[in-house]
């Protein structure tokens, strides 16, 4: 099975099993990122007055910064999730860990939906919120690597970028689902009702989504590359030790490559809508709708970026994406600051072009950079470290920059700097798109 999967021509039709794999990785990651992003959106909209009530009453700006900081806290636990899931995924298989991370993420998200607020439980409320957010981060640390490998390791050699783009588009789909859910709720409910109880609905919806994702993922077969490892008994007894002895440079580079995309992506997810509403005075439901529509660009450009990388190469596709992000990061704020919803949409949509090209090829690139017996550990840890350096505290940094300077272009300068760092990092990597994934 392993050899036949990789030997097929790039133009061959997608098989039934491959369709199941693509559906399993796409649906699963979409649900996981819906769970993750619904929190990020809520952190910008309602969590400060609900869980930091005394501080919000006396210093709303600081309360908002701390609310954004709770987004970053979960990122600090992604490497731990990546280490645990990577170690087990390299020894027990990709599929088992994907089912486990899906359940963990869904349970922690649903529990947030039933938490008491500060008004009801006092200081215990934000403590419980942070603990559940940590569990989300732990789960997310193990999710992406498994989904990326399951899709890429099932792909014909000439279509790895395209197959690998399917777990990638789970991110914009998750954002679309999260933002659209909030847009619908804020459109049909009063602000008071949403703040009182409506904010819980998106978190509780996770229960239904997780059941769907679990059923789909259970039907997916294990990666042919991992099955080949088991037949040859080449799994590493200590994948982490081997990873950091022999592949530490790849881990460092994968982390650096992700910084720019993750920083810009999390500002799109958690900051832009808050800025438009709180600073520019724009209508919240309209802003959420525009952000949702712009996210369709992220989805399309990510899928296209994966496909293009099968022709242009992973490195060149990344370079184009990061050049777009770096060059657009400052000018886009002149459009946003018009407080015109059309220009707000255009600013974000152009940004998603750079995001898509620097995200679509990521799964394939990362899988091709590591040997099979430490691949789950390598891609997961590199991804998690890049997320800490990139998106973990990006909304908080943006809020602090604007608070200190009053100039929105400084946020653009921050995005541009992150993009340039990742551009340099990806340029140091030798093009890997033709490597043997079974090695």
Secondary structure, DSSP 8 states (H G I E B T S, - for coil): -HHHHHHS-TTS---HHHHHHHHHHHHHHHHHHHHHHHHHHHHHHTHHHHHSHHHHHH-HHHHHHHHHHHHHHHHHTHHHHHHHHHHHHHHH-HHHHHHHHHHHHHHHHHHHTT---HHHHTHHHHHHHHHHHHHHHHHHHHHHHHHHHHHHHTS-GGGHHHHHHHHHHHHHHHHHHHHHHHHHHHHHS-HHHIIIIIHHHHHHTHHHHHHHHHHHHHTS---HHHHHHHHHT---TTHHHHHHHH-HHHHHHHHHHHHHHHHHHHHHHHTHHHHHHHTT---HHHHHHHHHHHHHHHHHHHHHHHHHHHHH-HHHHHHHHHHHHHHHTTHHHHHHTTT-HHHHHHHHHHHHHHHHHTTTTHHHHHHHTS-GGGHHHHHHHHHHHHHHHTTTTHHHHHHHHHHHH--THHHHHHHHHHHHHHHHHHHTS---TT--TT-
